[in-house]
Amino acid sequence: MSRDAELSVQLAWTFMTVALFSMGGANSLIPEFHRQVVGAHGWMGDAQFAQLVAIAQIAPGPNMLVVSLIGWKVAGLQGLIAATLGLVAPTAALAFAAGRRLERWRHAPWLANARAATAPVVVGLMGAAGYVIAEAANPDWRGYIITAIAAALMYFTSWSPLRIVALGAACGIALWAMGVPFSP
């Protein structure tokens, strides 16, 4: 078996196991993706992981695009297909099977309570994702300041996220132009 084929099997298994024991979509899985891809398997470093997440976030399409990008980076086209199918296929089958059964209980109080109880968990997972990406992307205190300002602008203003990203990029370019080393 070739190295890419071997990596593709590992990618599919990794993303399948992560996806089957999760809730909240691909963004809430970022901390576990990071733990697996950077920590457990060592397929890439923090900076590269953060860059792939950033590309996936600004690209049009679903948030789970990060998984495809990771697969591509680790094992080429074969890795892209394996990682994407590993994340999507089992969870889609589970969602289809569960959805058909839950339709019968759509008005049950226990189902409404279960849905309401998962909301804080998903919000917490999204916060953890932001923290992991900030840790991976920020090499020093300047990065944390830029991240904090961007978060405050997102929360307290109605600015477009693209405008905030452009402002953060301009800050990074200004630091680079001043000769400040700013790289993880």
FIVOTI-530868 format. One line per 5 residues: number of its first residue (from 1); their letters; for each residue x, y, z of N, C-alpha, C. Coordinates in Angstrom, 1 decimal. Layout:
<marvos>
NUM	A	X:Y:Z:X:Y:Z:X:Y:Z  ...
</marvos>
This chain:
<marvos>
1	MSRDA	0.9:-1.2:0.0:0.0:0.0:0.0:0.9:1.2:0.0  0.6:2.2:-0.9:1.4:3.4:-1.0:1.2:4.3:0.3  2.2:5.2:0.5:2.1:6.1:1.7:0.8:6.9:1.6  0.4:7.5:0.5:-0.8:8.3:0.4:-2.0:7.4:0.7  -2.0:6.2:0.2:-3.2:5.3:0.5:-3.3:5.0:2.0
6	ELSVQ	-2.1:4.8:2.6:-2.1:4.5:4.0:-2.6:5.8:4.8  -2.1:6.9:4.4:-2.5:8.2:5.1:-4.0:8.4:4.8  -4.5:8.1:3.7:-5.9:8.3:3.3:-6.8:7.4:4.2  -6.4:6.2:4.5:-7.2:5.4:5.4:-7.2:6.0:6.8  -6.0:6.4:7.3:-5.9:7.1:8.6:-6.8:8.4:8.6
11	LAWTF	-6.8:9.1:7.6:-7.6:10.4:7.5:-9.1:10.0:7.6  -9.5:9.0:6.8:-10.9:8.7:6.8:-11.3:8.2:8.2  -10.5:7.4:8.8:-10.8:6.8:10.2:-10.9:8.0:11.2  -9.9:8.8:11.1:-9.8:9.9:12.1:-11.0:10.8:12.0  -11.4:11.3:10.8:-12.5:12.2:10.7:-13.8:11.5:10.9
16	MTVAL	-13.9:10.2:10.6:-15.2:9.5:10.9:-15.4:9.4:12.4  -14.4:9.0:13.1:-14.5:8.9:14.6:-14.8:10.2:15.2  -14.2:11.3:14.8:-14.4:12.6:15.3:-15.8:13.0:15.0  -16.3:12.9:13.8:-17.6:13.3:13.4:-18.7:12.5:14.1  -18.6:11.3:14.3:-19.6:10.4:14.9:-19.9:10.8:16.4
21	FSMGG	-18.9:11.4:17.0:-19.0:11.7:18.4:-19.0:13.2:18.7  -19.8:13.9:17.8:-19.8:15.4:17.9:-21.1:15.9:17.7  -21.2:17.3:17.9:-22.4:18.0:17.6:-22.1:19.4:17.3  -22.9:20.1:16.5:-22.6:21.5:16.2:-22.0:21.9:14.9  -21.7:20.9:14.1:-21.1:21.2:12.8:-19.6:21.3:12.8
26	ANSLI	-19.0:21.5:11.6:-17.6:21.4:11.5:-16.8:22.4:12.3  -17.4:23.6:12.5:-16.7:24.6:13.3:-16.5:24.2:14.7  -17.5:23.5:15.3:-17.3:23.1:16.7:-16.4:21.9:16.8  -16.0:21.3:15.7:-15.0:20.2:15.7:-13.6:20.7:15.6  -13.3:22.0:15.3:-12.0:22.5:15.1:-11.0:22.1:16.2
31	PEFHR	-11.4:22.2:17.5:-10.4:21.8:18.5:-10.0:20.3:18.4  -10.9:19.5:18.1:-10.6:18.0:18.0:-9.8:17.8:16.7  -10.2:18.5:15.6:-9.4:18.3:14.4:-8.0:18.7:14.7  -7.8:19.8:15.4:-6.4:20.3:15.7:-5.7:19.3:16.6  -6.4:18.8:17.6:-5.7:17.8:18.4:-5.3:16.5:17.7
36	QVVGA	-6.1:16.1:16.7:-5.8:14.9:15.9:-4.7:15.2:14.9  -4.9:16.2:14.1:-4.1:16.5:13.0:-2.7:17.0:13.4  -2.6:17.9:14.4:-1.4:18.5:14.8:-0.8:17.7:15.9  -1.6:17.4:16.9:-1.0:16.7:18.1:-0.8:15.2:18.0  -1.9:14.5:17.7:-1.8:13.0:17.7:-1.1:12.5:16.5
41	HGWMG	-1.3:13.0:15.3:-0.7:12.4:14.1:0.5:13.2:13.6  0.6:14.5:14.0:1.7:15.3:13.5:1.7:15.5:12.0  0.6:15.6:11.4:0.5:15.7:9.9:0.9:17.2:9.5  0.8:18.1:10.4:1.1:19.5:10.1:1.3:20.3:11.4  1.8:21.5:11.3:2.1:22.3:12.5:0.9:23.2:12.8
46	DAQFA	1.0:24.0:13.9:0.0:24.9:14.3:-0.3:26.0:13.2  0.7:26.6:12.6:0.6:27.6:11.7:-0.1:27.1:10.4  0.3:26.0:9.9:-0.3:25.4:8.7:-1.8:25.1:9.0  -2.1:24.5:10.1:-3.5:24.2:10.5:-4.3:25.5:10.5  -3.8:26.5:11.2:-4.5:27.8:11.2:-4.8:28.4:9.9
51	QLVAI	-3.8:28.3:9.0:-3.9:28.8:7.6:-5.0:28.0:6.9  -5.1:26.7:7.0:-6.1:25.9:6.3:-7.5:26.3:6.8  -7.6:26.5:8.1:-8.9:26.9:8.7:-9.3:28.2:8.2  -8.4:29.1:8.1:-8.7:30.5:7.6:-9.1:30.4:6.1  -8.4:29.6:5.3:-8.8:29.5:3.9:-10.2:28.9:3.8
56	AQIAP	-10.5:27.9:4.6:-11.9:27.2:4.6:-12.9:28.2:5.0  -12.6:29.1:6.0:-13.6:30.1:6.4:-13.9:31.2:5.4  -12.9:31.6:4.7:-13.2:32.7:3.7:-13.7:32.2:2.4  -13.5:30.9:2.1:-13.9:30.3:0.8:-15.4:30.1:0.8  -16.0:30.3:-0.3:-17.5:30.0:-0.4:-17.7:28.5:-0.2
61	GPNML	-18.8:28.2:0.4:-19.1:26.7:0.5:-19.3:26.4:2.0  -19.4:25.1:2.3:-19.6:24.6:3.6:-18.4:24.8:4.5  -18.6:24.9:5.8:-17.5:25.1:6.8:-16.7:23.8:6.8  -17.2:22.7:6.5:-16.4:21.5:6.6:-15.4:21.4:5.5  -15.3:22.4:4.7:-14.2:22.4:3.7:-12.8:22.3:4.3
66	VVSLI	-12.6:22.6:5.5:-11.3:22.5:6.2:-10.9:21.0:6.2  -11.8:20.1:6.3:-11.5:18.7:6.3:-10.9:18.3:5.0  -11.5:18.8:3.9:-11.0:18.5:2.6:-9.6:19.1:2.4  -9.4:20.3:2.8:-8.1:20.9:2.7:-7.0:20.2:3.5  -7.4:19.7:4.7:-6.4:18.9:5.5:-6.1:17.6:4.7
71	GWKVA	-7.1:17.0:4.2:-6.9:15.7:3.5:-6.0:16.0:2.3  -6.2:17.1:1.5:-5.4:17.4:0.4:-4.0:17.6:0.8  -3.8:18.4:1.9:-2.4:18.7:2.3:-1.7:17.5:2.8  -2.4:16.5:3.4:-1.7:15.3:4.0:-1.4:14.3:2.9  -2.4:14.0:2.0:-2.3:12.9:1.1:-2.8:13.2:-0.3
76	GLQGL	-2.8:14.5:-0.7:-3.2:14.8:-2.1:-4.7:14.5:-2.4  -5.1:14.3:-3.6:-6.5:14.1:-4.0:-7.1:12.9:-3.3  -6.3:11.9:-3.1:-6.8:10.7:-2.4:-7.1:11.0:-1.0  -6.3:11.8:-0.4:-6.6:12.2:1.0:-7.8:13.1:1.1  -7.9:14.0:0.2:-9.1:14.9:0.1:-10.4:14.1:0.1
81	IAATL	-10.4:13.1:-0.8:-11.6:12.3:-0.9:-11.9:11.5:0.4  -10.8:10.9:0.9:-10.9:10.0:2.1:-11.4:10.9:3.3  -10.8:12.0:3.5:-11.1:12.8:4.7:-12.5:13.3:4.6  -12.9:13.8:3.4:-14.3:14.3:3.2:-15.3:13.2:3.4  -15.1:12.1:2.8:-16.1:11.0:2.9:-16.1:10.5:4.4
86	GLVAP	-14.9:10.5:5.0:-14.8:10.0:6.4:-15.7:10.9:7.3  -15.7:12.2:7.0:-16.5:13.1:7.8:-18.0:13.1:7.5  -18.3:13.0:6.2:-19.7:13.2:5.8:-20.5:12.0:5.7  -20.0:10.9:5.1:-20.8:9.7:4.9:-21.4:9.1:6.1  -20.6:8.8:7.1:-21.3:8.1:8.3:-22.3:9.0:9.0
91	TAALA	-21.9:10.3:9.1:-22.8:11.2:9.8:-24.1:11.5:9.0  -24.0:11.5:7.7:-25.1:11.7:6.9:-26.1:10.5:7.0  -25.5:9.3:7.0:-26.3:8.1:7.2:-27.0:8.1:8.6  -26.3:8.5:9.6:-26.8:8.5:10.9:-27.9:9.6:11.0  -27.7:10.8:10.4:-28.7:11.8:10.5:-30.0:11.4:9.7
96	FAAGR	-29.8:10.7:8.6:-31.0:10.3:7.8:-31.8:9.3:8.7  -31.1:8.3:9.3:-31.8:7.3:10.0:-32.5:7.9:11.3  -31.8:8.8:12.0:-32.3:9.4:13.2:-33.4:10.3:12.8  -33.3:11.1:11.7:-34.3:12.1:11.3:-35.6:11.4:11.0  -35.6:10.3:10.4:-36.8:9.6:10.1:-37.5:9.2:11.4
101	RLERW	-36.8:8.7:12.4:-37.4:8.3:13.6:-37.8:9.4:14.5  -37.0:10.5:14.5:-37.4:11.7:15.3:-38.6:12.4:14.8  -38.9:12.3:13.5:-40.0:12.9:13.0:-41.3:12.5:13.7  -41.4:11.3:14.1:-42.5:10.8:14.9:-42.7:11.5:16.2  -41.6:11.9:16.8:-41.6:12.5:18.1:-41.4:14.0:18.1
106	RHAPW	-41.6:14.7:17.0:-41.2:16.1:16.8:-41.9:17.0:17.8  -43.1:16.6:18.3:-43.8:17.4:19.3:-43.6:17.0:20.7  -42.8:16.0:21.0:-42.5:15.5:22.3:-41.7:16.5:23.1  -42.2:16.7:24.4:-41.4:17.7:25.2:-40.0:17.3:25.5  -39.7:16.0:25.6:-38.3:15.6:25.9:-37.4:15.9:24.7
111	LANAR	-37.9:15.9:23.5:-37.1:16.2:22.3:-36.8:17.7:22.3  -37.8:18.5:22.6:-37.5:20.0:22.7:-36.5:20.3:23.8  -36.6:19.6:25.0:-35.7:19.8:26.0:-34.3:19.4:25.6  -34.2:18.3:24.9:-32.9:17.8:24.5:-32.2:18.8:23.5  -33.0:19.3:22.6:-32.5:20.3:21.7:-32.0:21.6:22.4
116	AATAP	-32.8:22.0:23.4:-32.5:23.2:24.1:-31.2:23.0:25.0  -31.1:21.8:25.5:-29.9:21.5:26.3:-28.6:21.4:25.5  -28.7:21.1:24.2:-27.5:21.1:23.4:-27.0:22.4:23.0  -27.8:23.4:23.0:-27.4:24.8:22.5:-26.2:25.3:23.3  -26.2:25.3:24.6:-25.0:25.8:25.3:-23.7:25.0:25.1
121	VVVGL	-23.9:23.7:24.8:-22.7:22.9:24.5:-22.1:23.3:23.2  -23.0:23.5:22.2:-22.5:23.9:20.9:-21.8:25.3:21.0  -22.4:26.2:21.7:-21.8:27.5:21.9:-20.4:27.4:22.6  -20.3:26.5:23.5:-19.0:26.3:24.2:-18.0:25.7:23.2  -18.5:24.8:22.4:-17.6:24.2:21.4:-17.1:25.2:20.4
126	MGAAG	-18.0:26.1:20.0:-17.6:27.2:19.1:-16.6:28.1:19.7  -16.7:28.4:21.0:-15.8:29.2:21.7:-14.4:28.5:21.8  -14.4:27.2:22.1:-13.2:26.4:22.1:-12.5:26.5:20.7  -13.3:26.4:19.7:-12.7:26.5:18.3:-12.0:27.8:18.1  -12.6:28.9:18.5:-12.0:30.2:18.4:-10.7:30.3:19.2
131	YVIAE	-10.7:29.7:20.4:-9.5:29.7:21.2:-8.4:28.9:20.6  -8.7:27.7:20.1:-7.7:26.9:19.5:-7.1:27.5:18.3  -7.9:28.2:17.4:-7.4:28.8:16.3:-6.5:30.1:16.7  -7.0:30.8:17.7:-6.2:31.9:18.2:-4.8:31.5:18.7  -4.8:30.4:19.4:-3.5:29.8:19.9:-2.6:29.4:18.8
136	AANPD	-3.2:28.7:17.8:-2.4:28.2:16.7:-1.9:29.3:15.8  -2.7:30.4:15.6:-2.3:31.4:14.7:-1.5:32.6:15.2  -1.5:32.7:16.5:-0.8:33.9:17.1:0.6:33.5:17.7  1.6:34.0:17.1:2.9:33.7:17.6:3.4:34.4:18.8  2.8:35.6:19.1:3.2:36.3:20.2:2.1:37.3:20.6
141	WRGYI	2.3:38.2:21.6:1.3:39.1:22.1:0.7:40.0:21.1  1.4:40.4:20.0:0.8:41.2:19.0:-0.4:40.5:18.3  -0.2:39.3:18.1:-1.3:38.5:17.4:-2.5:38.4:18.3  -2.3:38.3:19.6:-3.4:38.2:20.6:-4.2:39.6:20.6  -3.4:40.6:20.5:-4.1:42.0:20.5:-4.9:42.1:19.2
146	ITAIA	-4.4:41.7:18.1:-5.1:41.8:16.8:-6.4:41.0:16.9  -6.2:39.8:17.5:-7.4:38.8:17.6:-8.4:39.4:18.5  -8.0:40.0:19.6:-9.0:40.6:20.6:-9.7:41.8:20.0  -9.0:42.6:19.2:-9.6:43.7:18.6:-10.6:43.3:17.5  -10.2:42.2:16.7:-11.2:41.7:15.7:-12.4:41.1:16.4
151	AALMY	-12.2:40.4:17.5:-13.4:39.8:18.2:-14.3:40.9:18.7  -13.7:42.0:19.3:-14.5:43.1:19.8:-15.3:43.8:18.6  -14.6:44.0:17.5:-15.3:44.6:16.4:-16.4:43.7:15.9  -16.2:42.4:15.9:-17.3:41.5:15.4:-18.5:41.6:16.4  -18.2:41.7:17.7:-19.3:41.7:18.7:-20.0:43.0:18.8
156	FTSWS	-19.2:44.1:18.8:-19.8:45.4:19.1:-20.2:46.3:17.9  -19.8:45.9:16.7:-20.2:46.6:15.5:-21.0:45.8:14.5  -21.5:46.4:13.5:-22.2:45.7:12.5:-21.3:45.6:11.2  -20.0:45.7:11.4:-19.1:45.7:10.3:-19.1:44.3:9.6  -18.9:44.3:8.3:-18.8:43.0:7.6:-17.5:42.3:8.1
161	PLRIV	-17.6:41.0:8.2:-16.4:40.2:8.6:-15.3:40.4:7.6  -15.6:40.6:6.4:-14.5:40.8:5.4:-13.7:42.1:5.7  -14.4:43.1:6.1:-13.8:44.4:6.5:-12.9:44.2:7.7  -13.3:43.4:8.7:-12.5:43.1:9.9:-11.3:42.2:9.5  -11.4:41.3:8.6:-10.3:40.5:8.1:-9.3:41.4:7.4
166	ALGAA	-9.8:42.3:6.6:-8.9:43.2:5.8:-8.2:44.1:6.8  -8.8:44.5:7.9:-8.1:45.3:8.9:-7.0:44.5:9.6  -7.4:43.3:9.9:-6.3:42.4:10.6:-5.2:42.2:9.6  -5.5:41.9:8.4:-4.4:41.8:7.4:-3.5:43.0:7.3  -4.2:44.2:7.3:-3.4:45.4:7.2:-2.5:45.6:8.4
171	CGIAL	-3.0:45.2:9.6:-2.2:45.3:10.8:-0.9:44.4:10.6  -1.2:43.2:10.2:-0.1:42.2:10.0:0.9:42.7:9.0  0.5:43.3:7.9:1.3:43.9:6.8:2.1:45.0:7.4  1.5:45.9:8.2:2.2:47.0:8.8:3.3:46.6:9.7  3.0:45.5:10.5:4.0:45.0:11.4:5.2:44.5:10.6
176	WAMGV	4.9:43.7:9.6:5.9:43.2:8.7:6.7:44.3:8.1  6.1:45.3:7.6:6.8:46.4:6.9:7.7:47.2:7.9  7.3:47.2:9.2:8.2:47.8:10.2:9.3:46.9:10.6  9.4:45.7:10.1:10.5:44.8:10.4:10.2:44.0:11.6  9.0:44.0:12.1:8.6:43.2:13.3:8.4:41.7:12.9
181	PFSP	9.2:40.8:13.4:9.0:39.4:13.1:7.7:38.9:13.6  6.9:38.5:12.7:5.5:38.1:13.0:5.1:36.8:12.3  5.7:35.7:12.8:5.5:34.4:12.2:5.6:33.4:13.2  4.7:32.4:13.2:4.7:31.3:14.2:5.9:30.4:13.9
</marvos>
